[in-house]
Amino acid sequence: MEKIVFLDAATVIAKVRRPVFAHAWTDYPSTATEQVVSRLQDATIAITNKVLLRRDLLEQLPSLKMIAVSATGTDNIDINYCRERGIVVSNIRDYSVHTVPEHVFMLMLALRRNLLAFREDVRNGAWQASERFCLFTHPVQDLYGSTLGIIGHGAIGKAVGQIASAFGMKVLRAEHKGVARARADYTAFDTVLRDSDVITLHLPLNAQTRHLIGADELNHMQSHALLINTARGGLVDEAALLEALRSGRIGGAGFDVLGKEPPSDGHPLLGLDMPNFILTPHIAWSGRAAMQALADQLIDNIEAFVAGTPDNRVA
């Protein structure tokens, strides 16, 4: 009988059905690193969203046969070790193709139209004191006719591009960084940085993509351009972003992720009180319909593994 342990069940707000095969099920709202080995000691299947499963821990879990990731990203798991050991790792795919793009455009629209700055003006009485029926205290920029650069063109990136086209935006799909010749229908990475009014990131975090956007890349962007990141915090050098925002090097940024989550008190981006910077607490993926789709696919992945036909494998 399979023994299934969900290490951080509180990260999924949905009805998680139980697998159809005989099993023992245990879930914990959250799990600290020092609790991983004891909680997975006899487990054959581990479920994790963000709990770290590194080599030194996995080596102590001889019964483990599968890791079912209740997310798309797998940067919290030692994939190479799992391949060495024959531990199957399956993730969740394409569940957030509506909820994340909606969040992207929420951030984009709020920043292009200076929503936060105008809200603050109203709170401070500027509209009430106006001699005219409206305020012109901040520029309002449309999405229509502007250029969106999409870095990462999987299911979410494609969905963002479709919405952008409906808004009347010109869409540039970025080629991989450092590639000399762009594929058909793709644009050189540096050209996307240079020509876009808004850049949005939709790619996984790994050794190749960590700090994909740093000081050099920010310096290549237009001074009015926005940077949107709903993917992974580590994709952007946060110190370089902070400097670019404070110096006015870029027009603004909308982030749903940070390099360390939850962030520690005193993180410089937490205290950045600027109307052209919006930070949300990693919720772009968490639309209720999306989370239910995630929960359903999670159990589908586990049932497929037990049936001998693993699905959505990354290892």
MIDREN-776035 format. One record per residue: residue in three letters; x, y, z of N, C-alpha, C in turn. Coordinates in steps of 0.2 Angstrom, whole numbers, padded with zeros to 4 digits, always signed. Example, Ala and Ser with C-alpha at 12.3 -4.5 7.8 and 13.67 -1.06 7.14 Angstrom:
# MIDREN-776035
ALA+0066-0028+0039+0062-0022+0039+0066-0016+0039
SER+0064-0011+0035+0068-0005+0036+0064+0000+0039
//
This chain:
# MIDREN-776035
MET+0004-0006+0000+0000+0000+0000+0004+0006+0000
GLU+0003+0011-0004+0006+0017-0005+0005+0022+0001
LYS+0011+0025+0004+0010+0029+0009+0011+0036+0006
ILE+0006+0041+0007+0007+0047+0004+0007+0053+0009
VAL+0012+0057+0009+0013+0063+0013+0013+0069+0010
PHE+0008+0074+0011+0008+0080+0009+0011+0085+0014
LEU+0017+0088+0012+0021+0092+0017+0018+0099+0018
ASP+0015+0102+0013+0013+0109+0014+0006+0110+0011
ALA+0001+0106+0014-0006+0106+0011-0009+0113+0012
ALA-0007+0117+0016-0011+0123+0017-0009+0128+0011
THR-0005+0126+0006-0003+0130+0001-0008+0129-0005
VAL-0013+0124-0004-0018+0123-0009-0025+0124-0006
ILE-0028+0129-0008-0035+0130-0006-0040+0127-0011
ALA-0041+0121-0010-0046+0117-0015-0047+0111-0012
LYS-0052+0107-0015-0054+0100-0013-0049+0095-0016
VAL-0045+0092-0012-0040+0088-0014-0043+0081-0013
ARG-0046+0078-0019-0049+0071-0018-0043+0066-0017
ARG-0045+0060-0014-0041+0055-0012-0040+0050-0018
PRO-0034+0048-0019-0033+0043-0025-0037+0037-0024
VAL-0039+0034-0030-0043+0028-0031-0040+0022-0028
PHE-0033+0021-0028-0030+0015-0026-0029+0015-0018
ALA-0028+0009-0015-0027+0008-0008-0021+0012-0006
HIS-0022+0016-0001-0016+0021+0002-0017+0023+0009
ALA-0012+0025+0012-0012+0029+0018-0011+0036+0017
TRP-0014+0041+0019-0014+0048+0017-0012+0052+0024
THR-0007+0056+0024-0006+0061+0029-0004+0068+0026
ASP-0007+0073+0029-0005+0079+0027-0004+0084+0033
TYR+0001+0089+0031+0003+0094+0036+0002+0100+0033
PRO-0001+0105+0037-0001+0112+0034+0005+0115+0031
SER+0011+0114+0035+0017+0116+0033+0022+0111+0036
THR+0028+0112+0033+0034+0107+0036+0040+0111+0035
ALA+0044+0112+0041+0050+0115+0041+0056+0110+0038
THR+0061+0112+0036+0067+0108+0033+0069+0103+0038
GLU+0069+0104+0045+0071+0099+0049+0066+0094+0051
GLN+0060+0095+0048+0055+0090+0049+0054+0085+0043
VAL+0057+0087+0038+0056+0083+0032+0057+0075+0032
VAL+0063+0074+0035+0065+0067+0035+0061+0063+0040
SER+0059+0065+0046+0055+0061+0050+0048+0061+0047
ARG+0045+0065+0044+0038+0065+0041+0038+0061+0035
LEU+0044+0060+0031+0044+0056+0025+0047+0049+0026
GLN+0049+0048+0032+0053+0042+0033+0050+0035+0030
ASP+0044+0034+0030+0041+0028+0027+0037+0030+0021
ALA+0037+0036+0019+0033+0038+0013+0035+0035+0007
THR+0031+0033+0002+0033+0031-0005+0031+0037-0010
ILE+0027+0041-0008+0025+0047-0012+0025+0053-0008
ALA+0029+0058-0010+0028+0064-0006+0025+0070-0011
ILE+0021+0074-0007+0018+0080-0011+0021+0086-0008
THR+0024+0090-0012+0026+0097-0010+0025+0102-0015
ASN+0024+0108-0012+0023+0114-0016+0030+0118-0016
LYS+0032+0120-0010+0038+0124-0009+0043+0121-0004
VAL+0041+0115-0001+0046+0113+0004+0052+0110+0000
LEU+0058+0112+0003+0064+0110-0001+0066+0102+0000
LEU+0067+0099-0005+0069+0092-0005+0076+0091-0009
ARG+0081+0092-0005+0088+0092-0007+0091+0085-0006
ARG+0097+0085-0010+0100+0078-0010+0101+0075-0002
ASP+0104+0080+0002+0105+0077+0009+0099+0075+0012
LEU+0093+0077+0011+0087+0075+0014+0085+0068+0010
LEU+0085+0069+0004+0082+0063+0000+0086+0057+0001
GLU+0093+0057+0002+0097+0052+0003+0095+0048+0010
GLN+0091+0051+0014+0089+0048+0020+0082+0045+0019
LEU+0079+0045+0013+0072+0042+0012+0072+0037+0007
PRO+0074+0031+0009+0075+0025+0004+0068+0023+0001
SER+0063+0024+0005+0056+0021+0003+0053+0026-0003
LEU+0056+0032-0004+0053+0037-0008+0053+0035-0015
LYS+0047+0035-0019+0047+0033-0026+0045+0038-0030
MET+0041+0043-0027+0038+0048-0032+0038+0055-0028
ILE+0039+0060-0031+0038+0067-0028+0033+0070-0033
ALA+0027+0071-0030+0021+0075-0034+0022+0082-0032
VAL+0023+0086-0037+0024+0093-0035+0017+0097-0036
SER+0015+0100-0031+0008+0104-0032+0010+0111-0034
ALA+0014+0111-0040+0015+0118-0043+0019+0116-0049
THR+0020+0121-0053+0024+0120-0060+0031+0120-0058
GLY+0034+0125-0054+0041+0126-0053+0044+0120-0049
THR+0050+0118-0051+0053+0112-0047+0060+0114-0044
ASP+0061+0121-0044+0068+0123-0042+0069+0121-0034
ASN+0064+0119-0031+0065+0117-0024+0067+0110-0023
ILE+0068+0106-0028+0069+0099-0028+0076+0098-0032
ASP+0080+0093-0029+0086+0091-0032+0084+0086-0038
ILE+0083+0089-0044+0080+0085-0049+0086+0080-0052
ASN+0092+0082-0052+0098+0078-0054+0098+0071-0049
TYR+0097+0072-0043+0098+0067-0038+0092+0062-0039
CYS+0086+0065-0040+0080+0061-0042+0081+0056-0048
ARG+0084+0059-0053+0085+0055-0059+0090+0050-0057
GLU+0095+0051-0053+0100+0046-0051+0097+0040-0048
ARG+0093+0042-0043+0089+0037-0039+0083+0034-0042
GLY+0081+0037-0048+0075+0034-0051+0069+0036-0047
ILE+0069+0042-0044+0063+0045-0041+0059+0049-0046
VAL+0053+0047-0047+0049+0050-0052+0047+0057-0049
VAL+0048+0062-0053+0045+0069-0051+0040+0071-0056
SER+0034+0073-0054+0029+0075-0059+0027+0082-0056
ASN+0026+0087-0061+0023+0094-0059+0016+0095-0062
ILE+0014+0101-0061+0007+0103-0063+0008+0108-0069
ARG+0004+0107-0074+0005+0111-0080-0001+0114-0083
ASP+0000+0120-0085-0006+0124-0089-0012+0125-0085
TYR-0011+0124-0078-0017+0126-0074-0019+0133-0073
SER-0014+0137-0074-0014+0144-0072-0014+0149-0078
VAL-0016+0146-0084-0016+0150-0090-0021+0155-0091
HIS-0026+0156-0086-0030+0161-0086-0029+0166-0080
THR-0028+0163-0074-0027+0167-0068-0020+0171-0068
VAL-0015+0169-0070-0008+0172-0071-0009+0178-0076
PRO-0011+0177-0082-0011+0182-0087-0016+0188-0084
GLU-0021+0186-0081-0026+0191-0078-0022+0196-0073
HIS-0018+0193-0069-0014+0196-0064-0009+0201-0068
VAL-0006+0198-0073-0001+0202-0077-0004+0208-0079
PHE-0010+0208-0082-0013+0214-0085-0016+0218-0079
MET-0018+0216-0074-0019+0220-0068-0014+0224-0066
LEU-0008+0221-0066-0002+0225-0064+0000+0230-0070
MET+0000+0228-0076+0001+0232-0081-0003+0238-0082
LEU-0010+0237-0081-0014+0242-0082-0014+0247-0076
ALA-0013+0245-0070-0012+0249-0064-0006+0254-0065
LEU-0001+0251-0068+0005+0255-0069+0005+0260-0075
ARG+0003+0257-0080+0002+0262-0086-0003+0268-0085
ARG-0008+0266-0081-0013+0272-0080-0012+0275-0073
ASN-0006+0274-0070-0005+0277-0063-0010+0277-0058
LEU-0013+0271-0057-0018+0269-0053-0017+0271-0046
LEU-0011+0269-0043-0009+0270-0036-0008+0278-0035
ALA-0005+0281-0040-0004+0288-0039-0010+0292-0038
PHE-0015+0291-0043-0021+0294-0043-0025+0292-0037
ARG-0025+0286-0034-0029+0285-0028-0026+0289-0022
GLU-0019+0290-0022-0016+0293-0017-0019+0301-0017
ASP-0019+0303-0023-0021+0310-0024-0028+0311-0021
VAL-0033+0307-0023-0040+0307-0021-0040+0307-0013
ARG-0036+0302-0010-0035+0302-0003-0033+0308+0000
ASN-0028+0311-0003-0026+0318+0000-0030+0324-0002
GLY-0035+0323-0005-0040+0329-0007-0038+0333-0013
ALA-0034+0330-0017-0032+0334-0023-0038+0335-0028
TRP-0042+0330-0029-0047+0330-0033-0053+0335-0031
GLN-0054+0335-0024-0059+0339-0021-0057+0347-0022
ALA-0050+0348-0022-0048+0355-0022-0047+0357-0029
SER-0048+0353-0034-0046+0354-0041-0051+0360-0044
GLU-0049+0364-0048-0053+0369-0051-0056+0366-0057
ARG-0054+0360-0059-0057+0357-0065-0061+0350-0063
PHE-0064+0347-0068-0068+0341-0066-0064+0335-0065
CYS-0057+0336-0068-0053+0330-0068-0046+0332-0065
LEU-0041+0327-0064-0035+0329-0062-0030+0327-0068
PHE-0025+0331-0069-0019+0329-0074-0013+0329-0070
THR-0013+0326-0064-0007+0326-0060-0002+0320-0062
HIS-0004+0315-0066+0000+0310-0068-0001+0308-0075
PRO+0003+0306-0079+0002+0304-0086-0002+0297-0086
VAL-0007+0297-0091-0011+0291-0092-0009+0288-0099
GLN-0006+0282-0099-0004+0279-0105-0008+0273-0106
ASP-0010+0272-0113-0014+0266-0115-0010+0260-0116
LEU-0013+0254-0116-0010+0248-0118-0010+0248-0126
TYR-0015+0250-0129-0016+0250-0136-0010+0254-0140
GLY-0007+0251-0144-0002+0254-0148+0005+0253-0145
SER+0005+0250-0139+0012+0250-0136+0014+0243-0137
THR+0021+0242-0135+0024+0235-0137+0025+0231-0131
LEU+0023+0225-0131+0024+0220-0125+0030+0215-0127
GLY+0035+0215-0123+0040+0210-0124+0039+0204-0119
ILE+0038+0198-0122+0037+0192-0118+0043+0188-0118
ILE+0046+0187-0112+0052+0183-0111+0049+0176-0108
GLY+0049+0171-0112+0047+0164-0109+0040+0163-0113
HIS+0040+0159-0118+0034+0158-0122+0030+0151-0121
GLY+0030+0149-0115+0026+0143-0114+0018+0144-0114
ALA+0014+0140-0110+0007+0141-0111+0005+0148-0108
ILE+0008+0150-0102+0006+0156-0099+0008+0162-0104
GLY+0015+0162-0106+0017+0167-0110+0013+0168-0117
LYS+0011+0162-0119+0006+0162-0125-0001+0166-0124
ALA-0003+0164-0118-0010+0167-0116-0009+0174-0115
VAL-0004+0177-0112-0002+0184-0111-0002+0187-0118
GLY+0001+0184-0123+0002+0187-0129-0005+0187-0133
GLN-0009+0183-0132-0016+0183-0135-0020+0189-0132
ILE-0020+0190-0125-0023+0195-0122-0020+0202-0125
ALA-0014+0202-0125-0011+0208-0127-0013+0210-0134
SER-0013+0205-0139-0016+0207-0145-0023+0209-0145
ALA-0027+0207-0141-0034+0209-0140-0034+0217-0138
PHE-0029+0219-0134-0028+0226-0132-0026+0230-0137
GLY-0023+0227-0143-0020+0231-0148-0013+0232-0147
MET-0010+0228-0143-0003+0229-0142+0001+0225-0147
LYS+0007+0228-0149+0012+0224-0153+0016+0219-0148
VAL+0016+0213-0150+0019+0208-0146+0026+0205-0149
LEU+0031+0206-0145+0038+0203-0147+0039+0197-0142
ARG+0041+0191-0145+0043+0185-0142+0050+0185-0141
ALA+0053+0185-0136+0060+0185-0135+0064+0179-0136
GLU+0069+0179-0140+0073+0173-0141+0077+0172-0135
HIS+0080+0166-0134+0084+0165-0128+0090+0170-0128
LYS+0092+0172-0122+0097+0177-0121+0104+0174-0124
GLY+0108+0178-0127+0114+0176-0130+0114+0172-0137
VAL+0108+0171-0139+0107+0167-0146+0109+0172-0151
ALA+0113+0171-0156+0115+0175-0161+0110+0177-0166
ARG+0106+0171-0168+0101+0172-0173+0094+0170-0171
ALA+0089+0174-0171+0083+0172-0168+0079+0168-0173
ARG+0075+0163-0170+0071+0159-0174+0065+0163-0177
ALA+0062+0160-0182+0056+0163-0185+0051+0165-0180
ASP+0048+0171-0180+0043+0173-0176+0046+0175-0169
TYR+0052+0175-0168+0055+0177-0162+0059+0183-0163
THR+0061+0187-0158+0065+0193-0158+0071+0193-0154
ALA+0077+0195-0156+0083+0195-0152+0081+0198-0145
PHE+0084+0194-0140+0083+0196-0133+0085+0204-0132
ASP+0090+0206-0134+0092+0213-0133+0088+0218-0137
THR+0085+0216-0142+0080+0220-0146+0074+0221-0142
VAL+0072+0215-0139+0065+0215-0135+0066+0220-0129
LEU+0072+0220-0126+0074+0224-0120+0073+0232-0123
ARG+0076+0233-0128+0077+0240-0131+0070+0243-0134
ASP+0066+0238-0137+0060+0241-0140+0053+0240-0136
SER+0053+0237-0131+0047+0236-0127+0045+0241-0123
ASP+0039+0243-0122+0036+0247-0117+0035+0244-0111
VAL+0033+0237-0111+0032+0233-0106+0035+0226-0107
ILE+0039+0224-0102+0042+0217-0102+0039+0213-0097
THR+0037+0207-0099+0034+0202-0094+0038+0195-0094
LEU+0039+0192-0088+0043+0186-0088+0039+0180-0086
HIS+0040+0175-0090+0036+0169-0089+0041+0163-0091
LEU+0045+0162-0087+0050+0156-0087+0052+0153-0081
PRO+0055+0147-0081+0056+0144-0074+0063+0147-0072
LEU+0064+0146-0065+0071+0148-0062+0075+0142-0062
ASN+0081+0143-0065+0086+0138-0065+0093+0141-0065
ALA+0098+0137-0066+0105+0140-0066+0106+0145-0072
GLN+0102+0144-0078+0103+0148-0084+0099+0154-0083
THR+0094+0154-0080+0089+0160-0079+0090+0164-0073
ARG+0094+0162-0068+0094+0166-0062+0098+0173-0064
HIS+0095+0178-0062+0097+0185-0063+0097+0186-0070
LEU+0092+0183-0074+0092+0184-0081+0091+0192-0083
ILE+0088+0195-0078+0087+0203-0079+0092+0206-0073
GLY+0097+0209-0075+0101+0212-0070+0102+0220-0072
ALA+0108+0223-0070+0109+0230-0071+0110+0231-0078
ASP+0113+0227-0082+0114+0228-0089+0108+0228-0093
GLU+0104+0223-0091+0097+0222-0095+0093+0228-0093
LEU+0093+0230-0087+0088+0236-0085+0091+0242-0089
ASN+0097+0243-0090+0100+0249-0093+0098+0249-0101
HIS+0097+0243-0103+0095+0242-0110+0087+0244-0111
MET+0084+0244-0106+0076+0246-0107+0075+0253-0108
GLN+0069+0255-0111+0068+0262-0111+0066+0265-0104
SER+0067+0271-0104+0066+0274-0097+0059+0274-0095
HIS+0054+0274-0099+0047+0273-0097+0045+0266-0096
ALA+0049+0261-0098+0047+0254-0098+0045+0251-0092
LEU+0041+0246-0092+0039+0243-0086+0041+0236-0086
LEU+0043+0233-0080+0045+0226-0079+0040+0222-0075
ILE+0037+0217-0078+0032+0213-0074+0035+0206-0073
ASN+0035+0204-0067+0037+0197-0065+0032+0194-0061
THR+0029+0189-0064+0024+0184-0060+0027+0177-0060
ALA+0033+0176-0062+0036+0169-0062+0040+0167-0056
ARG+0046+0169-0056+0050+0168-0050+0055+0174-0048
GLY+0056+0175-0042+0059+0181-0040+0067+0181-0042
GLY+0070+0175-0042+0077+0175-0044+0078+0176-0051
LEU+0073+0177-0055+0075+0179-0062+0077+0186-0063
VAL+0076+0190-0057+0078+0197-0058+0083+0199-0052
ASP+0088+0202-0053+0093+0205-0048+0089+0210-0044
GLU+0087+0209-0038+0083+0213-0034+0087+0220-0033
ALA+0093+0219-0031+0097+0225-0030+0097+0230-0036
ALA+0098+0227-0042+0098+0231-0048+0092+0234-0049
LEU+0086+0230-0048+0080+0233-0049+0078+0239-0044
LEU+0080+0238-0038+0079+0244-0033+0083+0250-0035
GLU+0089+0249-0038+0093+0255-0040+0089+0258-0046
ALA+0087+0254-0051+0084+0256-0057+0077+0260-0055
LEU+0074+0258-0051+0067+0261-0049+0069+0268-0045
ARG+0074+0268-0041+0075+0274-0037+0078+0279-0041
SER+0082+0277-0046+0086+0282-0050+0081+0284-0056
GLY+0075+0281-0057+0071+0283-0063+0074+0280-0069
ARG+0078+0275-0069+0081+0271-0075+0075+0268-0079
ILE+0070+0265-0075+0065+0262-0079+0058+0265-0076
GLY+0053+0264-0080+0047+0268-0078+0043+0265-0072
GLY+0044+0258-0071+0041+0255-0065+0041+0248-0066
ALA+0038+0244-0061+0038+0237-0060+0033+0235-0056
GLY+0030+0229-0059+0025+0225-0055+0027+0218-0054
PHE+0028+0216-0047+0031+0210-0045+0026+0206-0041
ASP+0025+0200-0042+0021+0195-0038+0026+0190-0034
VAL+0032+0191-0035+0037+0186-0032+0043+0189-0030
LEU+0047+0186-0025+0053+0189-0023+0058+0183-0022
GLY+0064+0184-0022+0069+0179-0022+0069+0174-0016
LYS+0067+0177-0010+0066+0173-0004+0058+0174-0002
GLU+0055+0169-0001+0048+0169+0001+0046+0164+0007
PRO+0043+0167+0012+0041+0174+0013+0047+0178+0014
PRO+0047+0184+0012+0053+0189+0013+0054+0190+0021
SER+0060+0192+0022+0061+0194+0029+0059+0201+0030
ASP+0058+0203+0036+0057+0210+0038+0063+0214+0036
GLY+0062+0220+0033+0067+0224+0031+0070+0223+0024
HIS+0066+0218+0020+0068+0217+0013+0067+0224+0010
PRO+0072+0226+0006+0071+0233+0003+0065+0234-0002
LEU+0063+0229-0005+0057+0230-0009+0051+0230-0006
LEU+0051+0228+0001+0045+0228+0005+0043+0235+0007
GLY+0048+0239+0008+0048+0246+0010+0048+0251+0005
LEU+0048+0249-0001+0049+0254-0007+0042+0257-0008
ASP+0041+0263-0006+0035+0266-0006+0035+0271-0012
MET+0034+0268-0018+0034+0272-0024+0027+0270-0028
PRO+0024+0275-0031+0018+0273-0035+0019+0269-0041
ASN+0025+0269-0043+0027+0265-0050+0029+0258-0048
PHE+0029+0256-0042+0031+0249-0040+0025+0246-0036
ILE+0023+0240-0039+0018+0236-0035+0020+0229-0034
LEU+0020+0227-0027+0022+0221-0025+0016+0217-0022
THR+0014+0211-0025+0009+0207-0022+0012+0200-0020
PRO+0009+0197-0015+0012+0192-0011+0011+0185-0014
HIS+0014+0184-0020+0014+0177-0024+0007+0174-0025
ILE+0002+0178-0027-0005+0176-0028-0007+0176-0035
ALA-0003+0177-0040-0005+0177-0047-0008+0171-0049
TRP-0005+0165-0046-0007+0158-0048-0014+0156-0044
SER-0016+0160-0039-0020+0157-0034-0028+0158-0035
GLY-0030+0160-0041-0037+0160-0043-0040+0153-0041
ARG-0046+0154-0038-0049+0148-0035-0050+0142-0040
ALA-0052+0144-0046-0053+0139-0052-0047+0136-0053
ALA-0041+0140-0054-0035+0137-0055-0032+0132-0050
MET-0033+0134-0044-0031+0130-0038-0035+0123-0038
GLN-0041+0123-0040-0045+0117-0040-0042+0113-0046
ALA-0041+0116-0052-0038+0112-0057-0031+0109-0055
LEU-0027+0113-0052-0021+0111-0049-0022+0104-0045
ALA-0026+0105-0040-0028+0099-0035-0030+0093-0039
ASP-0034+0094-0044-0036+0088-0048-0031+0085-0052
GLN-0026+0089-0055-0021+0087-0059-0016+0083-0054
LEU-0015+0086-0048-0010+0083-0044-0012+0076-0042
ILE-0018+0074-0041-0020+0067-0040-0020+0063-0046
ASP-0022+0066-0052-0021+0063-0058-0014+0060-0059
ASN-0009+0065-0058-0002+0063-0058+0000+0057-0054
ILE-0002+0057-0048-0001+0052-0043-0004+0045-0045
GLU-0010+0045-0048-0014+0039-0050-0010+0037-0056
ALA-0008+0041-0061-0004+0039-0067+0002+0035-0065
PHE+0006+0038-0060+0012+0035-0058+0011+0028-0055
VAL+0006+0027-0051+0004+0021-0048+0002+0016-0053
ALA-0001+0018-0058-0004+0014-0063+0002+0012-0068
GLY+0008+0015-0067+0014+0013-0071+0015+0017-0077
THR+0011+0023-0078+0011+0027-0084+0012+0034-0081
PRO+0018+0036-0078+0019+0043-0075+0018+0048-0081
ASP+0014+0054-0078+0013+0059-0083+0016+0065-0080
ASN+0017+0070-0085+0020+0077-0083+0026+0076-0079
ARG+0031+0072-0082+0037+0070-0078+0042+0076-0080
VAL+0046+0077-0074+0052+0082-0075+0058+0077-0073
ALA+0057+0072-0070+0062+0067-0068+0059+0060-0068
//
